[in-house]
Amino acid sequence: MPEPDFLIRLSALLERYLREDNVPGQHLAVLRWQIGEGHALENRDTYPGHVTTSALIVSPDLTQTLLIDHRMLRRWLQPGGHYEPADLFWHSARREAVEETAVADLALHPWHGGEDRPFLIDSHEVPGKASRGEKAHLHHDLQFLFVADPALPLTAQIEEVAAARWHPIGMLAEVSPGAWRRIQML
């Protein structure tokens, strides 16, 4: 069932992001167009793209990042997934991270000022999945920065995640180059 105020919340979040936090070279025209057209971006069946949320998780000293080995894509990524209804977008990202890694005591990074403000919006193409009848499409990924203790145990969600492990923070340069550049400015 569609969220009645989803596009209003997403539009306000995007406009603030473009005004205050935009990273040069981002390609958000399709997201803006889809919002303007009233697409159901909270629905994973919406094409050419839909909203996902993810968690950029760092250690308190910013030397490590928590990544998952994604079973389908066969690469290390930040935890995340298709948006599921939540009061705040960052709640959706946090839920995905906890579900995929069982990370404990996950806290929104102070950069956010406690607000529902993405650290990065990354629109990128993903391959479809024939078994679900999906074609290649865009994920408009709202990325939020979190802090967690790397000493606490992790458990990968075996359905989608082959492993969950802490890596040196520089690995983010491969996973989310825009987030890596922003983290270096903290």
N, C-alpha and C positions, 0 to 999 in steps of 0.2 A: 504494500500500500504506500503510495507516495506521501512524503512529508509535505504538508501544506506550505510551510515557510522555508523549505530547503533552498530554493533558488534565491529567495530574498537574503537569507543568511550568507549563502555562497557569494552572491553579487557584492554585498557589503564587504565581505572578507577580501575578495579579489580587488575591489577598488582601493581599499586601504593599503593592501600589499603593493599595488602598482604605484600608489602615491608615496609610500614611506619606505618600502623594503625591496623593491624590485631589483633584481640582479641583471646587469646589462647582458644582452644576448639571449634572453629567455624568449621562448616562442609561445605566447599565451593567446594569440589571436583566435585560434580555434575554440579555446575555452570561453573567451569573451563572446564569440559568435554563438556558441551553443547556449550560453546563458541568455543572450538576447533573443534567441529563437524559442526559449522556454523548454528546452530539452530536459527530460527526466534524468539529470546527471547523477542522481543517487541510485539509479538502476543499472546494473552491470550489463543489461541487454541494450543499452543506448549506444548508438553509433553516430558519428565516428569515434566518440570517446565518452568516458564517464569518470567519476571521482573515485580516487583511492586515497587512503591515508597511510602514512608510514611514520615510524619512530627512528630518528637518528639518536642512538643511545651512546653516550660517552661516559667515561670514568670521571670522577670529580676533578682529577688533575689534567684532564684532556689529553691523556697519553694513549687511551685505548677506546675502541668502539666495538659494540656488540653487533654481530652480523649473523645471518642465517644462510645456510646452504640450501637454496631453493630447489626442491626436487624436479619440478618441471623445467625450469630454465637452466638448471645445472650450473649455477654460479652463486657467489656470495653477494647478498643484498642486505639492506636494512630491513628489519621486520615491518610488515605492513600487509595491506590487502584492500579488497573492495570496501568502500564505505558502508557502514551499518549504522542505523539511526542512533544518535547520541545527542545529548543536550549541547555539547560543544564538539567541534571537529577534532580537537586534540584528544578527547575521550575515546573516539573511534581508533585513533592511532595507538593510544596506550593499551586499549583492549586487545588489538592485534598483536602488539609486542608481548604482552603477558601470555596470551594464548599460544603464540608460536615458540616462546623461549622459557616461560615460567619465571621470568626475571622478577625479583622481589624488590619492594621499596622503590619503584620507578617514580621519579619526580620530574615534573616539567622544569626545564632549565630556567634560571632567572632571566635570561634574555627576553623571554615572552612576557615578563611583567605580570604573570598570572592571567594573561588575556588569550583569547582564542585567535592567535595571530601566527600564521605559518612561518617557520624559519625559512622555508623555500617552497615554491610551487614549481614542480617539474612536470611538464607535459611531454610524454615520450611514447613512442610506438612500442607495442608489445605484440608478440606472435599470437595468433588465434589458437584455439584448441579444438581440433576436429571432432573429438569425442563429445564435445558440448555444442557443436555447431557454431563455434566462434570463428570469426575471421580476424585478421590483423586489425588492431584498433589502437586508440590512444588511451593512456591512463593520465588523467590530470591529478597528479599526486601531491597532496598537501602534506608536507614533511614538517614534523615538529621535533624539537630538540629536547631530549630527556637526559637525566643523570641517574646512574645506578652504580652500585658497588660491585666491581668485578670479582670480589672474593666470594660472593654469594653463589649458590649452586644454580645451574640452568638445566632445563629439560626440553629437548626439541619436541615439537608437535609432529609426530612421525608421518601423518597423512600428507603434509605439504613440505616439511622441513627435514632434510637429511641430518643436519647438525646445527647447533647454536653455540657460538664460540666468540670469545673476546679476541680482537686483533689489534695490532698497532694502529693508531689513529690515521696514519698515512694511507691506509687501505681505502679510506673514504674517497680518495682522489680517483679511484677506479669505479667505485660504487655510485657515488653522487658527487661529481666534480664541483657543481655549484655549491653544495653544502660544505665541501672541503674548503673552498675559497672563503666562505663566510665564517667557518669555524676558526680559521687562521686570523680573522679580524677580531675575535672575542678578547 
